[in-house]
Amino acid sequence: MTPLLIIAVVVGWIACGLIGGALASEKGRGSDGLLLGFLFGPIGIVIALLLPPKAVAHKQGTKHCPYCATAIDVSEMKCPNCRRSQPPRQTNADWEKTVAARDDVEKWAKEEKSDDAS
């Protein structure tokens, strides 16, 4: 192999890693995409595109966009990052349980069981 061809292959593989990292960073998985791109080249880019958004912990009063995993305020109807509309809440009770502390949810579950028994 000629030195020029070797340099072109190495530069191409590095570019695949950077592209994979950039594509996956929108989903909160930048390092995963970078690694996939470096290891698998063009196939790693395709895998990085197919990665699901990374699940992250919620802060009180925030939720994560199901499309790009950006943390947004609970009152937002559109994600400021990907500009997609957020799915509507089913009921206020369900929503309160998602932002409540674990102790509150356990208390509500006990109350619901006691209501069902009566």
TORKOL-4160 file (C-alpha; in steps of 0.2 Angstrom, whole numbers, padded with zeros to 4 digits, m for minus):
118
<pt num="1" X="0000" Y="0000" Z="0000"/>
<pt num="2" X="0006" Y="0017" Z="m0004"/>
<pt num="3" X="0009" Y="0030" Z="0010"/>
<pt num="4" X="m0004" Y="0041" Z="0003"/>
<pt num="5" X="m0018" Y="0028" Z="0003"/>
<pt num="6" X="m0013" Y="0023" Z="0021"/>
<pt num="7" X="m0015" Y="0042" Z="0026"/>
<pt num="8" X="m0032" Y="0043" Z="0017"/>
<pt num="9" X="m0039" Y="0028" Z="0026"/>
<pt num="10" X="m0033" Y="0034" Z="0044"/>
<pt num="11" X="m0040" Y="0052" Z="0041"/>
<pt num="12" X="m0056" Y="0044" Z="0035"/>
<pt num="13" X="m0057" Y="0033" Z="0050"/>
<pt num="14" X="m0054" Y="0048" Z="0061"/>
<pt num="15" X="m0068" Y="0058" Z="0052"/>
<pt num="16" X="m0080" Y="0043" Z="0055"/>
<pt num="17" X="m0076" Y="0044" Z="0073"/>
<pt num="18" X="m0079" Y="0063" Z="0074"/>
<pt num="19" X="m0095" Y="0062" Z="0064"/>
<pt num="20" X="m0102" Y="0047" Z="0074"/>
<pt num="21" X="m0098" Y="0057" Z="0090"/>
<pt num="22" X="m0107" Y="0073" Z="0083"/>
<pt num="23" X="m0122" Y="0063" Z="0078"/>
<pt num="24" X="m0124" Y="0054" Z="0095"/>
<pt num="25" X="m0121" Y="0069" Z="0105"/>
<pt num="26" X="m0138" Y="0076" Z="0100"/>
<pt num="27" X="m0145" Y="0061" Z="0110"/>
<pt num="28" X="m0133" Y="0063" Z="0125"/>
<pt num="29" X="m0122" Y="0049" Z="0119"/>
<pt num="30" X="m0107" Y="0058" Z="0111"/>
<pt num="31" X="m0094" Y="0047" Z="0118"/>
<pt num="32" X="m0103" Y="0031" Z="0112"/>
<pt num="33" X="m0104" Y="0038" Z="0095"/>
<pt num="34" X="m0086" Y="0043" Z="0095"/>
<pt num="35" X="m0081" Y="0026" Z="0100"/>
<pt num="36" X="m0092" Y="0017" Z="0087"/>
<pt num="37" X="m0086" Y="0028" Z="0073"/>
<pt num="38" X="m0068" Y="0025" Z="0077"/>
<pt num="39" X="m0070" Y="0006" Z="0079"/>
<pt num="40" X="m0082" Y="0002" Z="0065"/>
<pt num="41" X="m0079" Y="0017" Z="0053"/>
<pt num="42" X="m0094" Y="0021" Z="0041"/>
<pt num="43" X="m0104" Y="0007" Z="0050"/>
<pt num="44" X="m0102" Y="0015" Z="0066"/>
<pt num="45" X="m0110" Y="0031" Z="0059"/>
<pt num="46" X="m0125" Y="0021" Z="0055"/>
<pt num="47" X="m0126" Y="0013" Z="0072"/>
<pt num="48" X="m0123" Y="0030" Z="0081"/>
<pt num="49" X="m0139" Y="0036" Z="0071"/>
<pt num="50" X="m0149" Y="0022" Z="0077"/>
<pt num="51" X="m0144" Y="0024" Z="0096"/>
<pt num="52" X="m0159" Y="0029" Z="0107"/>
<pt num="53" X="m0158" Y="0044" Z="0118"/>
<pt num="54" X="m0149" Y="0042" Z="0134"/>
<pt num="55" X="m0160" Y="0041" Z="0150"/>
<pt num="56" X="m0155" Y="0054" Z="0163"/>
<pt num="57" X="m0162" Y="0058" Z="0180"/>
<pt num="58" X="m0175" Y="0072" Z="0181"/>
<pt num="59" X="m0173" Y="0087" Z="0192"/>
<pt num="60" X="m0188" Y="0094" Z="0201"/>
<pt num="61" X="m0199" Y="0103" Z="0188"/>
<pt num="62" X="m0190" Y="0097" Z="0173"/>
<pt num="63" X="m0193" Y="0083" Z="0160"/>
<pt num="64" X="m0183" Y="0076" Z="0146"/>
<pt num="65" X="m0188" Y="0077" Z="0128"/>
<pt num="66" X="m0191" Y="0059" Z="0122"/>
<pt num="67" X="m0184" Y="0063" Z="0105"/>
<pt num="68" X="m0167" Y="0071" Z="0109"/>
<pt num="69" X="m0165" Y="0069" Z="0129"/>
<pt num="70" X="m0163" Y="0088" Z="0132"/>
<pt num="71" X="m0169" Y="0093" Z="0149"/>
<pt num="72" X="m0183" Y="0105" Z="0148"/>
<pt num="73" X="m0196" Y="0114" Z="0159"/>
<pt num="74" X="m0212" Y="0104" Z="0163"/>
<pt num="75" X="m0222" Y="0119" Z="0156"/>
<pt num="76" X="m0213" Y="0118" Z="0139"/>
<pt num="77" X="m0224" Y="0112" Z="0124"/>
<pt num="78" X="m0209" Y="0111" Z="0112"/>
<pt num="79" X="m0192" Y="0106" Z="0115"/>
<pt num="80" X="m0180" Y="0121" Z="0113"/>
<pt num="81" X="m0166" Y="0109" Z="0105"/>
<pt num="82" X="m0175" Y="0099" Z="0092"/>
<pt num="83" X="m0191" Y="0110" Z="0091"/>
<pt num="84" X="m0203" Y="0095" Z="0092"/>
<pt num="85" X="m0219" Y="0095" Z="0101"/>
<pt num="86" X="m0220" Y="0086" Z="0117"/>
<pt num="87" X="m0232" Y="0072" Z="0120"/>
<pt num="88" X="m0247" Y="0077" Z="0131"/>
<pt num="89" X="m0249" Y="0072" Z="0149"/>
<pt num="90" X="m0262" Y="0059" Z="0152"/>
<pt num="91" X="m0269" Y="0066" Z="0169"/>
<pt num="92" X="m0264" Y="0078" Z="0182"/>
<pt num="93" X="m0263" Y="0063" Z="0195"/>
<pt num="94" X="m0250" Y="0054" Z="0184"/>
<pt num="95" X="m0240" Y="0070" Z="0181"/>
<pt num="96" X="m0239" Y="0073" Z="0199"/>
<pt num="97" X="m0233" Y="0056" Z="0203"/>
<pt num="98" X="m0219" Y="0058" Z="0190"/>
<pt num="99" X="m0212" Y="0074" Z="0198"/>
<pt num="100" X="m0216" Y="0068" Z="0216"/>
<pt num="101" X="m0203" Y="0061" Z="0228"/>
<pt num="102" X="m0203" Y="0042" Z="0230"/>
<pt num="103" X="m0211" Y="0043" Z="0247"/>
<pt num="104" X="m0226" Y="0052" Z="0240"/>
<pt num="105" X="m0228" Y="0039" Z="0227"/>
<pt num="106" X="m0227" Y="0025" Z="0239"/>
<pt num="107" X="m0240" Y="0034" Z="0250"/>
<pt num="108" X="m0252" Y="0036" Z="0235"/>
<pt num="109" X="m0250" Y="0018" Z="0230"/>
<pt num="110" X="m0255" Y="0013" Z="0248"/>
<pt num="111" X="m0270" Y="0025" Z="0247"/>
<pt num="112" X="m0276" Y="0018" Z="0231"/>
<pt num="113" X="m0275" Y="0000" Z="0238"/>
<pt num="114" X="m0285" Y="0005" Z="0253"/>
<pt num="115" X="m0298" Y="0014" Z="0242"/>
<pt num="116" X="m0299" Y="m0002" Z="0231"/>
<pt num="117" X="m0302" Y="m0013" Z="0246"/>
<pt num="118" X="m0317" Y="m0003" Z="0253"/>
